[in-house]
Amino acid sequence: MQKRWFGFLGIALFIVAVVTVNRYYVEPMLTETMSTDSTNQTVMEVKEPKVLYGMVVDEYEVVEDKVKRNESLGKILEEYHVPANIIHQVSQLSRNIFDVRKIAPDKKYTLLCEQDSNKTAKVLVYEPNPIEYIVFRFEDTLWVDVCKRDVIIQEKTVTGEIKSNLSETIEELGISHELTNKFVDIFGWQVDFARLQKGDKFKLIYEEATVEGVSVGIKSINAIYFEHSSSPYYAFPYDQGEGVDYYDAEGKSLRKALLKYPIEFTRISSRFNLNRFHPVQKRYKPHLGTDFAAPTGTPIRSVGEGIVVEAQYKSNNGNYVKIRHNGTYTTQYLHMSRIAPNVRAGARVHQGQTIGFVGSTGLASGPHLCYRFWKNGVQVDALRADLPASEPVKKENLESFNKMKEELTQKLDQTPFTTPDAPIASL
Protein backbone atom coordinates (compact mmCIF):
# COMPACT_ATOMS: atom_id res chain seq x y z
CA MET A 1 0.00 0.00 0.00
CA GLN A 2 2.80 2.36 0.93
CA LYS A 3 4.61 1.54 -2.30
CA ARG A 4 1.45 2.24 -4.30
CA TRP A 5 1.06 5.59 -2.50
CA PHE A 6 4.65 6.56 -3.37
CA GLY A 7 3.96 5.51 -6.93
CA PHE A 8 0.97 7.85 -7.22
CA LEU A 9 3.03 10.65 -5.64
CA GLY A 10 5.84 10.14 -8.17
CA ILE A 11 3.42 10.30 -11.10
CA ALA A 12 1.87 13.50 -9.70
CA LEU A 13 5.29 15.14 -9.32
CA PHE A 14 6.25 14.12 -12.85
CA ILE A 15 3.07 15.72 -14.26
CA VAL A 16 3.76 18.95 -12.30
CA ALA A 17 7.34 18.99 -13.58
CA VAL A 18 6.24 18.51 -17.19
CA VAL A 19 3.71 21.33 -16.92
CA THR A 20 6.34 23.60 -15.32
CA VAL A 21 8.94 22.81 -17.97
CA ASN A 22 6.45 23.45 -20.76
CA ARG A 23 5.49 26.72 -19.16
CA TYR A 24 9.08 27.96 -19.04
CA TYR A 25 10.23 26.62 -22.39
CA VAL A 26 7.17 27.21 -24.55
CA GLU A 27 6.15 30.71 -23.54
CA PRO A 28 9.41 32.47 -24.54
CA MET A 29 9.02 31.02 -28.03
CA LEU A 30 5.69 32.69 -28.60
CA THR A 31 5.87 35.12 -31.48
CA GLU A 32 2.16 35.77 -31.90
CA THR A 33 -0.56 36.98 -29.58
CA MET A 34 -2.17 34.15 -27.59
CA SER A 35 -5.48 34.46 -25.74
CA THR A 36 -7.45 32.31 -23.33
CA ASP A 37 -10.56 34.41 -23.69
CA SER A 38 -11.66 37.68 -25.24
CA THR A 39 -10.15 39.84 -22.49
CA ASN A 40 -6.84 38.20 -21.46
CA GLN A 41 -3.99 38.32 -24.01
CA THR A 42 -0.25 37.71 -23.76
CA VAL A 43 2.05 39.58 -26.17
CA MET A 44 5.71 38.59 -26.40
CA GLU A 45 8.07 41.22 -27.88
CA VAL A 46 10.83 39.72 -30.03
CA LYS A 47 14.07 41.74 -29.90
CA GLU A 48 15.97 42.01 -33.17
CA PRO A 49 19.63 41.00 -32.87
CA LYS A 50 22.29 43.63 -33.57
CA VAL A 51 24.27 42.71 -36.68
CA LEU A 52 27.61 44.23 -37.79
CA TYR A 53 29.63 43.01 -40.77
CA GLY A 54 27.24 40.07 -41.10
CA MET A 55 27.84 38.94 -37.48
CA VAL A 56 25.45 38.99 -34.52
CA VAL A 57 27.26 41.08 -31.89
CA ASP A 58 24.83 41.03 -28.93
CA GLU A 59 27.26 38.92 -26.87
CA TYR A 60 30.20 41.28 -27.44
CA GLU A 61 31.26 44.73 -26.35
CA VAL A 62 31.79 46.73 -29.57
CA VAL A 63 34.77 49.11 -29.71
CA GLU A 64 35.20 51.41 -32.76
CA ASP A 65 38.31 53.49 -33.38
CA LYS A 66 40.78 54.64 -36.04
CA VAL A 67 44.37 53.55 -36.53
CA LYS A 68 46.79 56.07 -35.03
CA ARG A 69 50.08 57.14 -36.55
CA ASN A 70 52.75 54.40 -36.27
CA GLU A 71 50.17 51.99 -34.80
CA SER A 72 50.30 48.35 -35.96
CA LEU A 73 47.88 45.43 -35.80
CA GLY A 74 49.98 43.88 -33.04
CA LYS A 75 49.93 47.04 -30.95
CA ILE A 76 46.14 47.31 -31.19
CA LEU A 77 45.59 43.66 -30.25
CA GLU A 78 48.08 43.72 -27.38
CA GLU A 79 46.04 46.49 -25.79
CA TYR A 80 43.02 44.17 -25.89
CA HIS A 81 44.84 41.19 -24.36
CA VAL A 82 45.34 39.03 -27.44
CA PRO A 83 48.38 36.78 -26.73
CA ALA A 84 51.57 37.44 -28.72
CA ASN A 85 51.61 33.94 -30.22
CA ILE A 86 48.05 34.38 -31.53
CA ILE A 87 48.98 37.74 -33.08
CA HIS A 88 51.95 36.10 -34.80
CA GLN A 89 49.83 33.23 -36.11
CA VAL A 90 47.20 35.60 -37.49
CA SER A 91 49.88 37.70 -39.21
CA GLN A 92 51.28 34.56 -40.86
CA LEU A 93 47.83 33.26 -41.76
CA SER A 94 46.85 36.51 -43.50
CA ARG A 95 50.01 36.87 -45.63
CA ASN A 96 48.32 35.63 -48.82
CA ILE A 97 45.09 37.48 -48.07
CA PHE A 98 46.05 40.85 -46.58
CA ASP A 99 49.45 42.20 -45.56
CA VAL A 100 48.97 43.49 -42.01
CA ARG A 101 51.92 45.86 -42.54
CA LYS A 102 49.63 47.88 -44.85
CA ILE A 103 47.37 48.98 -42.00
CA ALA A 104 47.32 52.77 -42.40
CA PRO A 105 46.64 55.76 -40.11
CA ASP A 106 43.10 57.18 -39.93
CA LYS A 107 41.51 53.96 -41.21
CA LYS A 108 38.58 52.63 -39.18
CA TYR A 109 38.66 49.39 -37.22
CA THR A 110 36.08 47.65 -35.02
CA LEU A 111 36.79 45.24 -32.15
CA LEU A 112 34.34 42.69 -30.78
CA CYS A 113 35.42 42.05 -27.18
CA GLU A 114 34.31 39.85 -24.32
CA GLN A 115 31.96 41.61 -21.91
CA ASP A 116 34.29 41.45 -18.93
CA SER A 117 36.79 43.69 -17.18
CA ASN A 118 39.63 42.74 -19.56
CA LYS A 119 37.65 43.35 -22.76
CA THR A 120 39.65 40.65 -24.56
CA ALA A 121 39.30 40.99 -28.35
CA LYS A 122 37.75 38.06 -30.18
CA VAL A 123 37.27 39.69 -33.59
CA LEU A 124 38.89 42.68 -35.31
CA VAL A 125 37.46 44.21 -38.49
CA TYR A 126 39.74 46.60 -40.43
CA GLU A 127 38.40 48.84 -43.22
CA PRO A 128 41.13 49.81 -45.73
CA ASN A 129 38.56 51.48 -47.99
CA PRO A 130 34.78 52.06 -48.11
CA ILE A 131 34.17 48.84 -50.07
CA GLU A 132 36.43 46.20 -48.50
CA TYR A 133 36.80 45.09 -44.90
CA ILE A 134 39.11 42.44 -43.45
CA VAL A 135 37.84 40.19 -40.64
CA PHE A 136 40.36 38.71 -38.16
CA ARG A 137 38.93 36.10 -35.75
CA PHE A 138 40.79 34.92 -32.62
CA GLU A 139 38.18 32.55 -31.20
CA ASP A 140 38.32 28.74 -31.15
CA THR A 141 39.85 28.75 -34.65
CA LEU A 142 41.92 31.49 -36.26
CA TRP A 143 40.38 32.91 -39.41
CA VAL A 144 41.13 35.85 -41.77
CA ASP A 145 38.86 36.86 -44.63
CA VAL A 146 38.47 39.79 -47.04
CA CYS A 147 34.84 40.81 -47.49
CA LYS A 148 33.22 43.34 -49.83
CA ARG A 149 30.14 45.47 -49.48
CA ASP A 150 27.67 45.69 -52.36
CA VAL A 151 28.50 48.54 -54.73
CA ILE A 152 25.64 50.20 -56.62
CA ILE A 153 26.42 52.14 -59.82
CA GLN A 154 23.95 54.91 -60.67
CA GLU A 155 23.89 57.23 -63.65
CA LYS A 156 23.32 60.82 -62.58
CA THR A 157 23.19 64.24 -64.18
CA VAL A 158 24.17 67.64 -62.88
CA THR A 159 23.74 71.03 -64.52
CA GLY A 160 24.94 74.43 -63.45
CA GLU A 161 25.57 78.03 -64.38
CA ILE A 162 28.64 80.02 -63.37
CA LYS A 163 27.67 82.95 -61.17
CA SER A 164 31.12 84.28 -60.28
CA ASN A 165 33.69 81.45 -60.50
CA LEU A 166 33.80 77.67 -60.74
CA SER A 167 34.78 77.09 -57.10
CA GLU A 168 31.71 78.92 -55.72
CA THR A 169 29.39 77.21 -58.21
CA ILE A 170 30.78 73.79 -57.28
CA GLU A 171 30.23 74.51 -53.60
CA GLU A 172 26.63 75.60 -54.22
CA LEU A 173 25.87 72.50 -56.28
CA GLY A 174 27.55 70.15 -53.83
CA ILE A 175 29.66 68.59 -56.60
CA SER A 176 32.42 66.33 -55.29
CA HIS A 177 36.07 67.29 -55.74
CA GLU A 178 36.64 64.07 -57.67
CA LEU A 179 33.96 64.89 -60.25
CA THR A 180 35.24 68.47 -60.52
CA ASN A 181 38.82 67.35 -61.14
CA LYS A 182 37.78 64.84 -63.81
CA PHE A 183 35.69 67.55 -65.49
CA VAL A 184 38.55 70.07 -65.40
CA ASP A 185 41.11 67.54 -66.66
CA ILE A 186 38.96 66.63 -69.68
CA PHE A 187 38.60 70.26 -70.82
CA GLY A 188 41.90 71.48 -69.34
CA TRP A 189 43.45 72.48 -72.68
CA GLN A 190 40.24 73.81 -74.27
CA VAL A 191 39.03 76.09 -71.46
CA ASP A 192 40.86 78.27 -68.93
CA PHE A 193 38.88 77.38 -65.80
CA ALA A 194 40.47 80.21 -63.86
CA ARG A 195 38.89 82.72 -66.25
CA LEU A 196 35.34 81.52 -66.64
CA GLN A 197 32.66 84.11 -67.25
CA LYS A 198 29.37 84.70 -65.49
CA GLY A 199 26.69 82.88 -67.48
CA ASP A 200 28.88 79.96 -68.64
CA LYS A 201 26.87 76.74 -68.36
CA PHE A 202 27.53 73.03 -68.17
CA LYS A 203 25.75 69.65 -68.18
CA LEU A 204 27.40 66.45 -66.98
CA ILE A 205 26.19 62.88 -67.26
CA TYR A 206 28.23 60.62 -65.01
CA GLU A 207 28.19 57.34 -63.09
CA GLU A 208 28.64 57.32 -59.33
CA ALA A 209 29.44 54.32 -57.12
CA THR A 210 27.66 54.16 -53.75
CA VAL A 211 27.91 51.79 -50.79
CA GLU A 212 25.01 51.72 -48.35
CA GLY A 213 23.79 55.03 -49.77
CA VAL A 214 27.16 56.80 -49.41
CA SER A 215 29.20 57.89 -52.44
CA VAL A 216 32.53 56.08 -52.76
CA GLY A 217 33.70 57.55 -56.04
CA ILE A 218 32.99 58.61 -59.60
CA LYS A 219 33.13 55.61 -61.95
CA SER A 220 33.08 57.61 -65.18
CA ILE A 221 31.93 60.75 -66.95
CA ASN A 222 29.68 59.68 -69.83
CA ALA A 223 29.10 63.03 -71.56
CA ILE A 224 29.66 66.78 -71.07
CA TYR A 225 28.22 69.88 -72.65
CA PHE A 226 30.01 73.08 -71.70
CA GLU A 227 29.00 76.53 -72.92
CA HIS A 228 31.86 79.01 -72.52
CA SER A 229 31.68 82.57 -73.88
CA SER A 230 28.64 81.44 -75.91
CA SER A 231 30.73 78.73 -77.62
CA PRO A 232 29.68 75.06 -77.18
CA TYR A 233 32.14 72.37 -76.15
CA TYR A 234 31.35 68.65 -76.05
CA ALA A 235 33.16 65.68 -74.54
CA PHE A 236 32.37 62.06 -75.32
CA PRO A 237 34.23 58.98 -73.99
CA TYR A 238 35.32 56.39 -76.54
CA ASP A 239 37.62 53.36 -76.43
CA GLN A 240 39.60 52.56 -79.58
CA GLY A 241 41.18 49.52 -77.97
CA GLU A 242 43.75 51.26 -75.77
CA GLY A 243 41.50 52.56 -72.99
CA VAL A 244 38.87 55.28 -72.79
CA ASP A 245 39.76 58.73 -74.10
CA TYR A 246 37.62 61.84 -74.59
CA TYR A 247 36.77 63.41 -77.95
CA ASP A 248 34.88 66.47 -79.18
CA ALA A 249 31.86 66.39 -81.51
CA GLU A 250 34.14 66.02 -84.55
CA GLY A 251 36.07 63.10 -83.11
CA LYS A 252 39.19 65.11 -82.22
CA SER A 253 40.97 64.09 -79.02
CA LEU A 254 40.65 66.43 -76.06
CA ARG A 255 43.74 64.94 -74.43
CA LYS A 256 47.18 66.44 -74.82
CA ALA A 257 50.55 64.88 -74.12
CA LEU A 258 50.57 66.49 -70.65
CA LEU A 259 47.93 67.38 -68.06
CA LYS A 260 47.34 71.10 -67.78
CA TYR A 261 47.26 71.24 -63.99
CA PRO A 262 49.81 69.60 -61.63
CA ILE A 263 47.39 69.81 -58.71
CA GLU A 264 43.68 69.33 -58.12
CA PHE A 265 41.67 72.32 -59.32
CA THR A 266 42.45 75.26 -57.08
CA ARG A 267 43.12 79.00 -57.14
CA ILE A 268 45.99 80.34 -59.25
CA SER A 269 47.69 82.88 -57.00
CA SER A 270 50.32 84.12 -59.48
CA ARG A 271 50.75 83.59 -63.22
CA PHE A 272 53.76 83.51 -65.51
CA ASN A 273 54.95 87.13 -65.55
CA LEU A 274 58.20 88.64 -66.85
CA ASN A 275 57.91 91.62 -64.49
CA ARG A 276 56.32 90.51 -61.21
CA PHE A 277 56.87 92.10 -57.79
CA HIS A 278 58.36 89.33 -55.63
CA PRO A 279 56.46 89.09 -52.28
CA VAL A 280 59.58 87.98 -50.32
CA GLN A 281 62.46 89.80 -52.04
CA LYS A 282 60.36 92.99 -52.45
CA ARG A 283 61.58 93.76 -55.95
CA TYR A 284 60.43 93.33 -59.52
CA LYS A 285 61.81 90.26 -61.29
CA PRO A 286 60.57 87.71 -63.83
CA HIS A 287 58.30 84.99 -62.46
CA LEU A 288 58.87 82.10 -64.82
CA GLY A 289 56.26 79.80 -63.31
CA THR A 290 52.63 79.50 -62.24
CA ASP A 291 51.74 79.52 -58.53
CA PHE A 292 48.84 77.40 -57.26
CA ALA A 293 47.61 78.26 -53.76
CA ALA A 294 46.72 75.14 -51.77
CA PRO A 295 46.89 73.87 -48.17
CA THR A 296 50.08 72.24 -46.92
CA GLY A 297 50.02 68.52 -47.66
CA THR A 298 47.92 68.74 -50.84
CA PRO A 299 49.17 66.06 -53.30
CA ILE A 300 51.18 67.26 -56.33
CA ARG A 301 51.02 65.10 -59.47
CA SER A 302 53.31 64.68 -62.44
CA VAL A 303 51.61 66.11 -65.53
CA GLY A 304 53.00 63.31 -67.70
CA GLU A 305 55.14 60.23 -68.08
CA GLY A 306 58.84 60.93 -67.61
CA ILE A 307 62.16 60.48 -65.84
CA VAL A 308 63.03 62.37 -62.65
CA VAL A 309 66.21 64.37 -63.28
CA GLU A 310 66.30 66.17 -59.89
CA ALA A 311 64.62 65.54 -56.54
CA GLN A 312 66.30 67.49 -53.74
CA TYR A 313 66.39 70.61 -51.57
CA LYS A 314 67.83 74.00 -52.55
CA SER A 315 67.66 77.24 -50.60
CA ASN A 316 65.36 79.13 -52.99
CA ASN A 317 63.41 76.20 -54.46
CA GLY A 318 62.94 74.34 -51.19
CA ASN A 319 62.06 70.69 -51.77
CA TYR A 320 61.52 70.29 -55.51
CA VAL A 321 61.26 67.72 -58.31
CA LYS A 322 62.21 68.17 -61.95
CA ILE A 323 60.97 65.75 -64.63
CA ARG A 324 62.03 65.29 -68.27
CA HIS A 325 59.02 64.05 -70.26
CA ASN A 326 60.69 63.74 -73.66
CA GLY A 327 63.17 65.62 -75.84
CA THR A 328 60.84 68.66 -75.92
CA TYR A 329 59.18 69.10 -72.54
CA THR A 330 60.46 69.34 -68.94
CA THR A 331 58.53 70.36 -65.82
CA GLN A 332 59.50 71.40 -62.29
CA TYR A 333 57.57 71.51 -58.99
CA LEU A 334 58.86 73.78 -56.17
CA HIS A 335 58.38 74.50 -52.42
CA MET A 336 57.14 71.01 -51.48
CA SER A 337 56.65 70.18 -47.80
CA ARG A 338 58.13 66.80 -48.70
CA ILE A 339 58.95 64.71 -51.75
CA ALA A 340 56.99 61.47 -52.18
CA PRO A 341 58.74 58.18 -51.35
CA ASN A 342 60.65 56.54 -54.22
CA VAL A 343 60.69 59.79 -56.23
CA ARG A 344 64.40 60.34 -56.84
CA ALA A 345 66.76 61.09 -59.71
CA GLY A 346 66.52 58.37 -62.34
CA ALA A 347 63.09 57.10 -61.29
CA ARG A 348 60.33 56.79 -63.90
CA VAL A 349 57.00 58.43 -63.02
CA HIS A 350 53.56 58.08 -64.59
CA GLN A 351 51.05 60.73 -65.59
CA GLY A 352 48.99 61.67 -62.54
CA GLN A 353 51.37 60.01 -60.05
CA THR A 354 51.83 61.83 -56.73
CA ILE A 355 55.41 63.11 -56.63
CA GLY A 356 55.23 65.35 -53.55
CA PHE A 357 53.06 67.53 -51.33
CA VAL A 358 52.39 71.26 -51.18
CA GLY A 359 54.44 73.23 -48.66
CA SER A 360 56.31 76.49 -48.17
CA THR A 361 59.96 75.40 -48.11
CA GLY A 362 62.60 77.62 -49.67
CA LEU A 363 61.83 81.20 -50.69
CA ALA A 364 58.07 81.17 -50.14
CA SER A 365 55.69 83.42 -48.20
CA GLY A 366 53.08 80.70 -47.67
CA PRO A 367 51.99 77.22 -48.79
CA HIS A 368 51.74 76.95 -52.57
CA LEU A 369 53.12 75.11 -55.58
CA CYS A 370 55.32 76.94 -58.08
CA TYR A 371 55.03 75.02 -61.36
CA ARG A 372 57.61 75.60 -64.11
CA PHE A 373 57.58 74.43 -67.70
CA TRP A 374 60.31 74.16 -70.37
CA LYS A 375 59.80 73.69 -74.11
CA ASN A 376 62.98 72.98 -76.09
CA GLY A 377 65.06 74.25 -73.17
CA VAL A 378 63.21 77.59 -72.83
CA GLN A 379 60.89 78.40 -69.91
CA VAL A 380 57.40 79.24 -71.13
CA ASP A 381 53.92 79.80 -69.68
CA ALA A 382 52.68 76.30 -68.80
CA LEU A 383 49.03 77.32 -69.15
CA ARG A 384 49.54 78.65 -72.69
CA ALA A 385 51.86 76.00 -74.05
CA ASP A 386 50.81 74.66 -77.45
CA LEU A 387 50.94 70.89 -77.05
CA PRO A 388 50.18 68.28 -79.69
CA ALA A 389 46.85 66.50 -79.27
CA SER A 390 46.47 62.75 -79.08
CA GLU A 391 45.20 60.71 -82.02
CA PRO A 392 41.63 61.49 -83.21
CA VAL A 393 39.00 58.79 -83.71
CA LYS A 394 40.25 56.48 -86.45
CA LYS A 395 38.34 56.32 -89.74
CA GLU A 396 37.33 52.72 -89.18
CA ASN A 397 35.79 53.70 -85.81
CA LEU A 398 33.94 56.84 -86.92
CA GLU A 399 30.62 55.12 -87.62
CA SER A 400 30.57 53.53 -84.15
CA PHE A 401 31.71 56.78 -82.52
CA ASN A 402 29.06 58.89 -84.30
CA LYS A 403 26.26 56.52 -83.28
CA MET A 404 27.35 56.71 -79.64
CA LYS A 405 27.75 60.51 -79.90
CA GLU A 406 24.20 60.97 -81.26
CA GLU A 407 22.70 58.95 -78.40
CA LEU A 408 24.61 60.94 -75.77
CA THR A 409 23.86 64.27 -77.47
CA GLN A 410 20.16 63.43 -77.33
CA LYS A 411 20.51 62.69 -73.61
CA LEU A 412 22.27 66.01 -73.05
CA ASP A 413 19.62 67.90 -75.06
CA GLN A 414 16.87 66.32 -72.95
CA THR A 415 18.58 67.50 -69.75
CA PRO A 416 17.35 71.05 -69.02
CA PHE A 417 19.54 73.71 -67.50
CA THR A 418 18.52 74.79 -64.04
CA THR A 419 16.13 77.72 -63.77
CA PRO A 420 15.41 80.10 -60.87
CA ASP A 421 12.36 77.94 -59.99
CA ALA A 422 14.14 74.59 -60.35
CA PRO A 423 16.70 72.89 -58.11
CA ILE A 424 20.28 74.00 -58.65
CA ALA A 425 21.41 70.46 -59.42
CA SER A 426 19.56 67.53 -60.91
CA LEU A 427 21.03 64.40 -59.34
DABEL-V38225 format. One record per residue. PSI is psi in whole degrees, -180 to 180 (none if undefined). Layout:
{{PSI} {PSI}}
//
This chain:
{{-44} {-39} {-41} {-39} {-43} {-33} {-45} {-41} {-41} {-42} {-42} {-44} {-38} {-43} {-44} {-42} {-43} {-45} {-43} {-46} {-45} {-38} {-40} {-23} {-18} {-43} {-41} {-18} {-5} {130} {-6} {164} {131} {145} {143} {-23} {-169} {-10} {-29} {122} {146} {123} {122} {124} {123} {122} {128} {134} {149} {127} {129} {134} {34} {10} {139} {125} {16} {-31} {-3} {160} {124} {126} {122} {137} {180} {148} {131} {164} {133} {19} {136} {170} {-44} {-41} {-40} {-46} {-33} {-40} {-26} {32} {31} {125} {149} {-38} {-33} {-42} {-44} {-45} {-41} {-41} {-41} {-41} {-33} {-1} {-41} {0} {-50} {127} {110} {-16} {-13} {5} {127} {153} {149} {4} {143} {143} {155} {133} {136} {113} {158} {147} {67} {-176} {-29} {-27} {53} {128} {136} {-25} {139} {132} {120} {135} {96} {-23} {172} {-16} {-47} {152} {142} {128} {122} {122} {138} {33} {-139} {-39} {145} {141} {134} {133} {145} {122} {157} {138} {158} {132} {127} {127} {124} {136} {131} {164} {150} {138} {153} {164} {133} {125} {-43} {-52} {169} {-40} {-46} {-40} {-42} {-43} {-41} {-41} {-17} {28} {137} {156} {-36} {-45} {-40} {-47} {-38} {-43} {-49} {-41} {-38} {-44} {13} {-39} {-5} {-30} {136} {100} {-14} {-8} {40} {158} {151} {130} {-13} {143} {158} {154} {133} {134} {124} {166} {131} {137} {132} {148} {119} {41} {0} {133} {134} {8} {162} {120} {-43} {158} {123} {-24} {148} {138} {128} {124} {109} {122} {42} {8} {134} {140} {135} {154} {126} {133} {140} {140} {117} {16} {-6} {25} {160} {134} {169} {141} {155} {-174} {-20} {2} {11} {141} {138} {-7} {138} {177} {-28} {149} {151} {-35} {131} {9} {156} {151} {125} {-178} {134} {116} {-22} {131} {171} {124} {123} {-7} {65} {144} {118} {125} {-19} {-47} {-13} {44} {161} {131} {158} {137} {102} {38} {-177} {127} {130} {117} {131} {155} {151} {134} {-8} {132} {141} {134} {150} {134} {-8} {173} {149} {-177} {131} {124} {-24} {139} {95} {-171} {135} {153} {-44} {-42} {-22} {-151} {127} {161} {137} {133} {131} {120} {-37} {-163} {-9} {-43} {137} {142} {158} {145} {115} {164} {26} {146} {-37} {155} {142} {150} {146} {5} {103} {167} {130} {-15} {145} {136} {157} {159} {129} {-6} {138} {123} {-10} {-172} {142} {141} {-158} {35} {157} {-150} {82} {142} {-9} {173} {124} {168} {126} {118} {125} {151} {127} {138} {117} {40} {1} {132} {130} {172} {115} {-33} {-10} {7} {139} {99} {149} {142} {161} {176} {139} {179} {131} {153} {-41} {-13} {-2} {-41} {-46} {-43} {-46} {-36} {-46} {-41} {-42} {-41} {-44} {-36} {-40} {-41} {-44} {-43} {-31} {-7} {109} {150} {156} {149} {168} {-27} {-7} {164} {152} {-41} {141} {107} {none}}
//
